[in-house]
């Protein structure tokens, strides 16, 4: 049984930092990509960042480029999202997902098969 578990959310002031972790277990993920999505109240779940297990290619949505960094630890089957210079508009529930999207599909949530339960990130102004 595949499990994807996020951790690391919390409350932080604007300009602060948080690091989210995502552990995946239950199968071999070497051909997979891991993605981070977020959902703010009243909005659809949106792509934030992704990384491929095999070669570490990274992808970001424009609004987080230069502030967020995604990385992986293959030995621990864990992906991290380092979030710096946080803004109130980053407030959302952050979800980790595992899937095997094609390169053109890494930003598409329907391309991911397994999802975590989400972790709340709140940035106060």
Residue, then its C-alpha position, 0 to 999 in steps of 0.5 A: x500500500x502506497x503512503x505519502x505523508x507530509x509534515x512541517x507546516x505551521x504558522x510563520x510571519x511574512x518573510x519567514x521560512x518553513x520546510x515541508x517534508x514528504x515521505x513516500x513508501x510502499x513501492x519503488x518510486x525511481x521512475x516517479x516524480x514528486x509534486x507539491x500542490x497547494x489549495x487556498x480557501x475557495x480556490x482550486x488546488x494548484x501546482x507549486x513544485x515538482x522533482x523527478x526521483x531519477x535525475x532530480x529535475x525540478x519544476x516551479x510555478x512562477x510565483x515561488x521561483x527564487x523563494x522555494x527550493x525542492x530537493x530529495x533524499x533518495x535513501x530516505x524516500x523523502x522530498x523537501x520543500x524549503x520555503x523562504x521569504x514567505x508571503x501571506x498569499x502563500x497561505x494554503x494547505x500544501x499537498x504532496x503527491x507521487x506520480x509518473x507524469x510526462x515532462x509536459x504534465x508535471x504541473x497537472x494534478x490529475x497526473x499524480x496517483x498518490x496524495x498525502x493528507x495535506x499540511x497547513x501553512x499560514x503566513x501572517x502579515 
